[in-house]
Structures are given as C-alpha cells and as structure tokens.
Amino acid sequence: MSKIAIVKMKIQPGKYEEAVAFMQKHIPDTASFEGCDSIRVAGSPDDSTMMVYGEWASIEAHKKYVAWREEGGLLQEFVSDFLESPPEFLYQSQVY
C-alpha cells in the first residue's frame, strides 16, 4: 500500500492567489517524480491555508523528493515568499 504524505501550510495574508499559481506551475514536476503515485493540492482562500496530499511508494521516496526540492532552492523560495510558518509534514499509511 501507498504511503501518504500530507503537507499543511498557512499562507501569508494577501499571498494566496500567488501561492496557488506557484503550485500550479511546479506540481506537475512532483507528479512525475519517481515514487509519486498521485498528488493533489487543496486550499481555502477564506483562511489562507493550503494542503498537499500525496500518495508515494514509500516515505523514503517522499523524503528524496523533498531533498531534491531543497537542493534546487524551490522549497525555501516557497516557504520564504508565501508561508507564515514552516510547513507541517505528516506521514500516514494508506488503510483503504
């Protein structure tokens, strides 16, 4: 069964639409990353929150992906430009 990676994020005031555009530009690369089975992004402009829900072959595959985004500077760019606080990463096992 897949491993689920959930990333919860609080977007800076007034930056929600820009954060959505950033995600729309970069999430296709996530979907094609080795070990990513599926990826979805959801958000709420009302409370400036966003969540990434990914199904991965393993937690290690997701961590390899995060390391790749860190090495390229994209993760830091997103955090500094759009987030109020660091993202919260949660890992779960798919049960159904």
Secondary structure, DSSP 8 states (H G I E B T S, - for coil): --EEEEEEEEB-TT-HHHHHHHHHHHHHHHHTSTTEEEEEEEEETTTTEEEEEEEES-HHHHHHHHHHHHHTTHHHHHHHHHBSS--EEEEEE---
